[in-house]
Amino acid sequence: MRVLKSNINQKVLIGTNGKILKVRPDTYVEVKPDVFMFEIEVDDNQVFTLPTPNNVSYYTGASYSNSPTLTYNYIVSWGDGSAPVVINSYNHAARVHNFVKKGTYVIEITGVFQAFMVNSDNAIRLLITRVISWGSVGLQFVNLYGCSAMVTLPDQRSKLTGVKTFANFCNGCSSLVSVPYGLFFGCTIASDFQYAFYACASLRTINSETFLNCTSAYNFQYTFGSCTKLQAIPDALFVSCPLVKNFSYTFYNCSVLGALPPCLFYYNTASGCSFMYTFGACIAITSVPTNFYINVKGNSFAYCFYGCSSLISIPAYLFQNQSQCTGFTYTFASCQKLTNIPIGVFDGCMAVTDMSYTFSSCTLLSTIADGLFNSLYNVTSFYMTFYNCSVLSAIPSGLFDNCTKVISFDYCFGQIYGVGCFTTIPANLFANCVNVTTFQM
């Protein structure tokens, strides 16, 4: 039987006798569901080598592990009229094929094929244009790293359930426009999604259920970093991932990303999670939702909003009770449109020791809430905290009253000058900071 499309909303299933068997607009029909199929475009006398490693080193959530020797026992059809060949080892000579004539070919693989790891292989990465079907070949490891000509992935569900890691899955696939619905359905084994869609410069949308079954997900470092056309993040994107420990750089340099969804991290409750650079250089973000981090237990928010040059406001009590966090270095540095710091932003953050550069170069910052640092009993450094905040007009008189362990205030208010700037330091501003060794300004 075969599939005909009468319009974009309808698929018609035709029997071998030519009769219509059924019409279901919501039915997805796979022509060869058990075959791993992908398309390549080659020049005359182009050599293509199947990327089949003997074993793979991968991150398990706590450390790196080496896979056992991988199994290959498959038939490959090269799609150019040549006879199919049987391959039963990772380095079999027949995995290398010469395409005599320039053209587009669909390669089909059946049998046992446990790994397809491009790993930015310069010889083949520019040849792969799309994956048509994941098949049922026992894939445990797969990445399309550097396949910048690849435009689509198959809209198939529960096909990658045996995959152990999605690190670098589509890293550098700069022509990929969307992440298909159901791509990771049933993927309960994989813990590592670092760089999965990094530098997918054409990616515009992410389905809200992309990681719905990814209950073992541990690492989202750089997952969508430098997706420079990504317009929005679904609110429920990480709802099924309570074990995540690393959101570092997850959306770094997503330069057209605007509004942040209020419940993005609501269910990510693992202790000691890193939020370093999560939204760094996201230059279109204008505000942060109230209670954005209410349930997380972050150990670092360093550089979290660094370089968010359109950020106008942050909510009161943003990091309230982040009792595991030890530092806010550069957290809002170079947020050039931020005008004020509201009350309670750091309330309950009693483990913090370093506030270096936190608001440096916030060049429109004019007011600081009284009591802003009341919970920061253990901070030892305010190095350059408000450096180059050139329109800051006043300092709350009791700003550092509870910061008794500070050693350095070097350049804390350095390079503050211009019309409206304060001309005097409040009396007794540093009266309780008896351990300070230098106030270099």
Disulfide bonds with the S-S distance in Angstrom:
none
